[in-house]
């Protein structure tokens, strides 16, 4: 377990997160030629951006999981969506990691999504290594960026590497840790680095080094330093909170939790993969595990290790590893899998959507296919689906507009279903909790505003935030919640 490093990369859109992922894989020996994210017409596509809409737009809209090894360390890298519309998917991903790399654009500094994701890491006590990217472009000084990180995020920052020049006069990166300088050699796009000794560093400064690095992901500057920092400073698998207390990674029996479900990673086979974070024990292929959702043991015969859309069978897995479990809807996000079925991991919520739309089929004969598609995509967390108590049209809820575009694109590409998303009369949704008597009384007077989510739990469909407040005031015995524990 001490040789596992499970980490996510977080950033604002266009800070270079996916390109950095590619270069980490390149340096880790997992790939031979990186395909940085560029304009739509780029010939090569980023390895971690495997979905069609990601390739078309040059953005990440789903979490990718990739495993590679270097110098005896197993790295489990989770490349999260940078777009704000997919913050819920990113939040769930951060429940499965032990540390995070925060990528900051040297020219732009800390941006809104970066700050938002940092706060999630802080709430979950996830340690962070900061990578200041794009120092080979004209931008603000690194001093200015470090000052902003220290002031805005309340962090004590001391650099571990430093750019030599910036923009047009950028010459390479100096590493304080091993006192070397990496300079370009040949084609900068496939830069592997020429290392030479740097100046002596005073011991009193070296002892104060914190986890901050500078470089250029596109040209590989600073990427080797970053891998070494993850191996040296990022924590091994950490304990996880559960219904029976903290579960230590040294616990003998196998436990883990599902933090993501992805449908159609291979469009040819209509597959459905549940991503499980191993929390404790040593998993062996064929082992029987019991999901907390169904309580019925399943034999895991074909566990998968991931490399973006590529995969291989995993014979064993340790605490900290991410494995995929093929299934047909039996596993859901938030499920705990264990040998003894004696606990449930906590902390994977659903969030109330901010945009609600009605789904209207262009071809009414494809209702069954639409139901299947919405079930799959809601299980992934791309959307939430609500079934009104009155009326036959389903309502989808999302955080942002891009999720609606992804929904329409995937309905057509993966399920051959054409649908139109029309405005909904509702503005927001809240889960309603209370006694059976109180819920029945509320339903009698508000049936036209009630729906059920995919679990069958009651949801109040409100026309405005004022409507939520009004109903809460009139029904103090009920709780109108913006989140729901999975």
N, C-alpha and C positions, 0 to 999 in steps of 0.2 A: 504493500500500500504506500510505503514511503516514496516509491518511485513513480507515483501517479500525480499528474498535475491537470486538473480539470478546470478550464477557464473559459470565459466568454470575452468577446471583443465588442465594446459598446462605443457609440459615437453619434454625432449629428449626421444627417445625410450629407454625402459628398466629402466627408473628412478623410476618406481613403481607407475605410475599414475593410472592405472586401479585398482591395488590392493588398493590404497588409496581410490578410489571411492567406492570399496566394503566395506571398513571399515567405511567410513562415513555413508553409508546406514545402516550398522550393528548398529552403535552407534545411528543413527537416528530412529531405530526401524523398518526400512523398510524391513529388511531381518533378518533371524535368524542364518544363517551360511554363512560366506563369502567364495567365491571360488577364491583365489588369482591366478593370471596368472603364470603358470609354464611351464614346458616343454610340448611338444605336447601330451604326454601320460597321462597327469593328468586326474584323474577321474572326478573332478568337474571343471566346466568352469566358468570364471568370468561372473558375472551377466550382466555387461554392454557390454560384448563382445558376441553378440548374433548371428552374421552372421557366416555361416559355415566356411568361409575362416579365420575368426578371431579366431575361436575355434581351427582350425587346426594349425595355426601358432603362437598362443599365443600373438597376437598383436591386437591393435585397428586400424581399417581402415575406420570406419565411426563414426560420432558423435552420441552418445546416449544421451537421455534426461531422467532424473529421478527426480521425485518430492517426497519429504518427509517432515514431520513436526517434530519439537522438541521444547519444551518449548514455544509454542505459535508462533514460527517463521516458515514460509513456505519457504523451501529451494528448489530452482529449479537448479539442478546440470546438467551441460553439460559436458560429458566426451568426449574430442576431440581426434582425431587421433594424435598419437605422431610421426608417421613415416613421414619423410620429404616429401614423395611423395604426402601426403594429406594435404599440407599446405593451399591449396585453400579452402578446406572444413573447416579447422580450422579457417582460416581468416573470413569466413562468419559466423561461430559460434560466434566469438568474437564480431561481430556486435550486437549480441542478448543478451549480458551479461552486468552486471553492475560492475563486479569485476572478478578477476582471482586468482587462486591458482597456484603458480609457484613451481613445484616439482623439487628439485635438489638432485641428488645422492651424498651422503656425500663423497664417494670414488672418484668420477669423477669431481665434481664441475660443473661449467657452461659449457654446451656442445653446439655445433653449433645450433641445433634446438631450444634449450631453449632461446638462445640469439635472434634468429630470431623472435620467438613468442613474446618475451619481447618487441622487437622494435615495433611490431604491436600493442601491448597493449599501449605502450607509445604514438604512433601516434594517437590512438583513446582515449587517456586519461583514460584508464581502470586501476583503482587501483589494486595493487597486494599484496597478502599475500604470503610470501615465506615459503615453508615447506622443510626443509632439511631432506631427507629420508635416511633410511638404516644406522642409527647411531649405530645399534646393530652389524654391520659388521666392520671388520678392514678397516680403511680408513684414510683420512686426518683429522686433528683436526677441530673442529667446528670453532675455531678462524680463521683458514686458509680459510675455506669456506666463512665465513662472510666477511673477507678482500677481497676475490675475488668478491663477490657480490657488495661490496661497490666500488671497483676500476673499474671493468669491466662494471657495469651497472649504475655507478654514482648515487648510492642510499645511503642515510644515514640509517644505519641499527643498531637497538638495539634489542637483543633477548627478546622474551616474554616467552620462555621456554628453558630449557638447559638439555642436556643428562648427566646422572651421569655415568661416564665411557663410553668407547666405545668398540666395538668388543666383545671379549670374557669376558670382565669385565663389560659389560653394565649392570647397575642395575635399570634403570628407568629414568624418566624425571621429572625435577622440573619445576613447573609453577611459574613464577614471578608475574603473575597477581593476583592469590589468595593465594600465598605462601604455596603451597602444593607440595608433591612429590607423583608420581604414580609409584608403584613398581609391578613387576609381581606376579601373584598368580595362581598356578595350571598350566594347559596347556597354554604355552605362545601363541599358535596359536589362542586361543579363549580368550586371556587376556582381562579382563574387568577393572582391575586396583584396587589396594589397596591404598587409599588416606591417607596421614598423613601430619601434618603440617610441613612446611619447616622452614628454618632459617628466621629471620626477614630481610626484605629488606629495605635499607635506602630510605626514601621518595624522596630524590633528584634523585635517580636512577629510582625509579618506575615511576616518572613523565615523564621520557625521553623514556619510552618503545615504540619501533616501532613494525611494524608487521613482525616479523621473528620468526619462530618456528622450533624446531628440534624434531625428533622422528623416529619411525619405523612403517610404515603402516602395514607391515606383522604381527607385534605383537601388534598392536593397541596403542602403546605408543605415546602419544602426539595427538592422534586423537580427543579426547574429547576437549582438549584445542583448537584445530583447529576449531571445530564446534562453540565453544563459541566465538572465535575471529571473525569468519565470522558473527555471529549474532550481535556482539557488534560493530565491526569496519567497516565491508563491507557496502557500501551505499545501501539504498533502491532504487527502480526504478528511473532512471535518465531521463532527457529530451532527445529527439532525434531530429536530424536535418531533415528537410523536405524541399520540394519545396516552402513552404510558410513561412519558418522560423522554429524556435524551437517549438516542441510540448511538452508541460508539461504533466507529468503523472496525474496531477489533472484535466486536461481537461475532461469535462463531457461525451462527446460522445466517442464511441469505435473507436480506431485506432490501427493498428498493421501492421507488415510486415512479409512476408514469407522469412525465411533465409535458409530453407532446404526443399527438397522434397525427400522422401524415398519410393521406390517401394519394394513390396514383404517383408514387415516386418513379415507378416504371409504368408508363401509359399502356404498354403492350399487355400487362398482366393485371391491371386494375387492383394493385396490391393495397394493403392497409397495414402500416407499421406503427407500433406503439414504442416510443422512446422511453427506456427505463434507466434512471440513475441508480447505480448500485450503491447502497449505503453501507452494507456490512456483508461479511461472509465471502466465500469463494463459490461462484456459480459454475456449474458444469453442464455442458450440453445434455439435454434430455431430462434435466431435473424438473420435479413437479413443484410449482409455486401456486399459492392461493391468492387471487385478487380479492381485495376488500369489498369490491362492488358486488360480486356474485357469490363469493364464499365457496365457489366450486373450484377445486384444484385443476390446473392445466399443466400438461407436460410441454416444456419448451424445447422442441426438437431442432428448430432452425434459428437460433439466436444470431443476430447480425452485428458485425462491426461496420461502421460507416466511413465512407470517404465521399462526401457530397452525395451524388446519386449512385456512385459505385458502392459495392458492398462485398463482404466475404463472411463466411460462417465463422462464428466465434465458438471455439471449443470450451474456453474458460473465460471468466471475467472476475475482476477483483473490485473491492470498494473504490469508488471514484470513477469507474468505467461507465460508459454509456453504451447500452446494447439495444438493438431493435428486436421486437417480438412481433412476428406476423400474426395477425388475428382478423377475425371477421366481425368486429364490433363488440367483442366480449370485454375488451380493455378500453378504459376511458381515462382522460386526463384527470389526475388526482387520485387514481387508484393506487393502493399500496399492494405490492406483491411480497409474499413472505413464505417461508417454509412452515412456520408454526401458526400463521393467521392469528396473531395475538396483539396486533397493534395497527395503528393507522397514522401515517405521516400527515402533518398539517401545514397550512400556509400556501395553498394554491387556490386563490379566489377567482371568481368571475367578476367582471366589472360591468356596471350598467352601461348600455350603449348610449351614444350621443346623437346618432342618426337612425331613424326608423323608416323603412320603406316596405311597401306592399309588393309581393312578387306576382307578376301576371305572366302566364305562359302564352307564347305565340301559337303553340299547337296544344290545345287542351287534352289531346290523347296521351301526352307525355307526363301526366301527373305523377305516375309511379316513379319515373326516372328523376323527376324534380325532387320528390320526397327523399329518394336515395341520396341525391346530390347534396341537398340541404342537411341531411343527417351527417354525411361525411364531413362536410365543410364546417359545420358547427362543432363537430367533435374535435377538429383541428384547432378551433379557436379563431378561424378566419372571420366567422360571423356568429351571431346568436339567432336562434329561430324561436318565434313565439306563435302559438296556435290560439287565436281568439276563441272565446267561449261562444260568441255569436258571429257568424260569417264563415266563409270557406277559404278566404285568401290568407295565406301565411304572411307573417311580417318578419323581416330580417332586421337585425340591429347591428350597427358597426360603430367604431370609434371615429373613423374619418372617411372621406370620399374615396380615397384610393382603394379601400377595402371593397367598396361597391364595384369599382372597375375590375378588381381581381375576381370578385364573385361572378360577374357576367362573363369574363374571359374564360374562367375555369369551367363554368357550366357548359359553355359551347365547346371548348377544346377537349375536355375530359369526359363529359357526359352527353354530348350531342344534344343539348337542351338550349333552346333560345327563349330568353325571358326578358321582360321589361320591368324595371323597378320604378314604381309610381309613388308619388308622395303619400305618406300615411297621415291620418288625422291626429296621430299621437306624436308627442314631442320627446317623451322620455319614458323610461320603464323603471319600476321598483319592485323588488321581491317583497311579498307580504308575508309576515310571520305572526302567529298568534294561536290561540286555542281554536279547536274545531268550531266551537259555538260562535266565537267572535268572527271567524273567517266566513262562516255561513251567513251570519247577519250582514256582514259587509257585502258579500256576493249578491244577496237578495236586492240590494239597492244600487249596485254598481256593475251588474252583469255585463253591460255593453263595454265596460272599460277593463274587463278582466281577460287574461289569457293564461296559458300554461307554457312553461319552457319545456325543453326536450326531456327533462326529468319528471314532468308532470307537476312541478311546483307552481303555486299561484303567483301571477305577476300583475301588478296594477299598471295599466297603460295610461299615462297621464298626458293631458293636452298641453301642460305647461308646468314649470316648477311651482307656480302658485297653487296649481291643482294638487300637487303632492303635499304641500304644506297645509292646505285646507283639509284634506282627508286625514292627515296625521293629527290635526287638532281635533277633528270630530271623532276620531277613533283612537283614543290614547292607549287602548288595550292592544293595538296592533303596532308592529314595527315595519316601517317602509324602508327597506335597505337598498343601498346603491351597490353593495357587493354580496356575493354568495360564496361561502366556503364550499369547495368541491369535495 
